[in-house]
Amino acid sequence: MVQVAVAQFAPGVNKDENLAAIGGLAAEAAGRGAKVVVFPEFAMFTAPKLDGRFVDSAEPLDGPFTTGLGALARRYGVHLVAGVNERLDDPGRPPVPAHRESTDELRPAPRFSNTLVAVGPGGDVVAEYRKLHLYDAFGYEESALVRPGDIGEPETFAVDGVTFGMQTCYDVRFPEVTRRIVDAGADVLALPAAWVPGPLKEDHWRTLVRARAIENTVYVAAAGQCAPMGAGNSMIADPMGVVAAGLGEDPGVVSGEVSAERIAAVRAKNPALALRRFTVVQAG
């Protein structure tokens, strides 16, 4: 049995302030006995508009922000999962200009990776995840500045015999992503997000988080940004889809226990994974 926490806050453009906020929430979660604390997507840096500031903020995974996460993980003896803007040696893709009066308009815009890191209590990165499905929906175009992650074997990490996997925000709309992570052995899905509020969006979030838990008979620890950029509603859903712990719209931390015994009991009652007749394969 492992105590897991989800922490939501509103990251801004000051990375030092964001790291300090993470430290305060990590301290609170650790004080409640949490061994794993899940933070939102773009926890390192968030601006009101997805633009070049995100690229400028990006760092390698051995840069100061992830190093700072490692220091916090060591200090509190926990695993931290958080979204960072990872610097890439990527020239990007050419913009599509409305006219071609200037060759500057044809210069590729650099891109970064929307990356999750899991940092262990030793201070090292123990697992990474790069967002696969970019948020080119609801009027946004994340792919203009973000490079999608390469599809490979999902990375996991274990805490006291419980295995954790990771995925990011918009990926939750693609059930095959979660299924591959569960097939890699995950008992708990850590799901950082920056879920943009809007008509029916909060309902989609709650429905999708619970659906991924129910259909895979796993826990989902979903941590979202809160206002002004995110919809909040961070939660921990159990393998039956029961929301065991949750937050509303304000910054904060909530925690709950995840148990291998609970997963086994649910799977004995609902052996959906054992009864399935299809597997997930990479498209294209």
N, C-alpha and C positions, 0 to 999 in steps of 0.2 A: 504494500500500500504506500502510495506517494502523495504528499500534499502538493497540489499544483495551484498556481495563482495566475489570473489574467489581470493585467494592469492597463488602464486606459488614461491617456492624457492628450493634450493638444500640442504636438511638436510645432516649433516655429523655425525661423531662419537662423537662429543662434545655436550652433551645435553645442557649445559649452553649457548653455542653459538647458538644452534638451538632455544632455548627459546628467546634469544635476537633478533634473526631474526624474529621470530613470533611477538614479541613485536613491532618491527619497522613497520612491515606490518600491524599489527592491528591498530597502531596509524594512519597510512596513510589511511586505510579504514574508520576508525571512523571519520577522518577529512573530508572525502567525504560524511558523513552522513549514513554510513552503520550501520545497527542494528545487522546483522549476518555476520560473516566472516568465510569462509570455507578454511581450510588449507589441505595440502596433507596427504596421508597415510604415516605411518612411519615418521611423522614430528618430533617425539622425538629423533629418532636415526636411521641412515641409514649407512651401510657399503657397500663397493663394492660387497661383497659376503655375501649371507645369511648363517651365521655360528654362532658359539657359542657366538660371541660378542653380537648378538641380544638378546640372552637369558640372558647374563650377564647384559645387559642394562635395562632389564625389571624392572618395579616398580609396586607396588599396586596402585590402583586408588586414594588412599589418600597419595601417595608419593610426593616427591618434584616437579616433573615435572607437574603433573596435578594441584597441588597446585599453581604452578607458572602460569599456564594458568588461574586459577581462579583469581589470583591477577591482571593479565592483563585485564580480562573481567570486573572486578570491576573498574579498573582505567579508562577504555575507555567506560564503560557503554554499552557493546555489548555482544552478544552470540558468542562464539568461538567454532568451530567444528574442531577437529584435530585427527590425528592418533597417538596412543601411543602403546608402547610395554608393555603389562600388565603381571605382574608376576603371575604365577600359581603354586599351589601345585600339580604339575603334573609330575610323573616320566617319562613321555614320552613313546616312543615306542622303542623296541630293534632295533638297526641297523642290516642290513643284511650283515654279513662279507663275504669277499671273501674266507677266510679260518678261521679255528677255533683254531689257535695255542694259543691264549690268551683269557682268560675269560673276560678281560677288553673289548674286542670287542663286547661282548654280553650285556654290561651294557646299560640300556635305556638312550637315550639322553633326557635331560629335554626339555620341550616345554613351550612356552609362548602364549599369545593370542594377535592377531592382532586386536586391539580394537579402536573404535572411541568413543570419548567423546564429548558431547555438554556441555559447561560450560556457565552458565548464568551470567548476570551482578551482581548477588549477590555473585558470586564466587563459587557456588556449581555446581556439575555435575547434569544436569537436564535430560539427556538421554544418553544411552550407546548402542553400537552396536558392536558385535563381528563377524568378517568376517566368512561367512558361506562356501563359495566355495574357496578352497585354490588353489593357482597358481601352479598346477602340470601340466604345459603345456609349450610349446615353450622351452623345455630343462630345466625348473626349477622344483624344488620339494619343495614347501613351506611347505607341510605337514610334512617334516622331522623334523621341529622345531616349527611349529605352530599348535595349537589345534583348530579345527574348532569350531565356536560358536554353542551353542545349539539353536534349533529352538523354538522360543516362539512368543508371541505377539509383533509386532514391537513397539518400544518406539518412541514417538514423543515429540516435544515441540512446543509451540505456541509463536509467537511474533506479537503483534498488530493484532490479529485475523487471522493470517496466520499460518498454521501448517506445521512443518518441520519434515521430516523423514531422515534416514541415511542408506547408504550402502557403501561397500568398493570395489573399483577397479575391480578385476576379477568377482565379483558378477554381474557386469553390463552385462555380457554375458549370464545371466540367467534371462530372462524377468519376470519369476514368482516371483523373489525376489522383484522387484520393484512393481509388481502388489499387492502383500500382503501389502506393505508399503502404497500404495495408498488406498487400501481397509481399512487401519487403519486410514485414514483421512488426509494423507499428501497432501499438496498443492505444496510443494517444496521438491525435493530430493536433499540432500547434499551428494555429491559423491567424497570423498577424494580418491586419487589414487597415485600409484607410477608406472605409465604405462611405461613398458620397451620399448625403441625404437627398431625398427627392420623393416624388409621388410613388408610393408602394415600395420604395427601396428598403426601408426598415423591415417591412414584412418579408421581402425577398431574403434579406440577411438572416432573419430568425428561422425562416423556413428551410433555407439551404443548409445552414449549420446543423439543424436538427436532422435533416434528411441524410447528410453525409454520416452522421453518427448512427442513425437507424439502419441504413442499408449496409453499412460495414461493421456493425456491432462493435464500435470503438468509442472512446471518449473524443470529443472535440473541444479544445481549449482555444476559444476565439477571442482575440484582443483587437479592438478597433480604436481608431482615433475618435476623440469626442469633438464637439463644436469648437471652432466654427467650420472646420474642414470635414469632420467625420460625423457619423450618425451615432457613435457610442454603441450601447447595447452589447458590450462584451459579455461573454458567458462561457460556462462549462456545461456541455451537454453529455449525458452518460450514454451507454450503448443502447438504451431503449429510447433515446431521444428526450429524456427528461432533463430539463434545465436545472442542474443541481445547484448552480450559483450564477448570479448575473448582476450586471450594473445597468444603470439608466443612461442619462445624458451627461453626468458630471464626471470629472476626473476621479480616479480611485482604484482600489484593489479589491478583488474578491477571490476567495480560494475554496477549494474542495478536494476531497480525496479521490484518487483514481486507484482502482483495484483490479488486479488480474483475476481475482476470484469473481468479481462482478461480471467481468467480460466472459469468463467461462460459463457462469450461470445463465447469462443472456444467450450465449451461443448454443447452450443445451436446449433452451426453449425455442430459439429461433435460429436454426442452423443455415441461414441464408447463404453464407459463404461456402459451406460444404455442398449445398444443393445447386449452386449455380451451374449453368451449362455453357457459359461464354467466358473467354479470357480477354484481356486488354492487350492490343498490339499497337505499335507505333504506326500512325498514318503516314503515307507518302514514302 
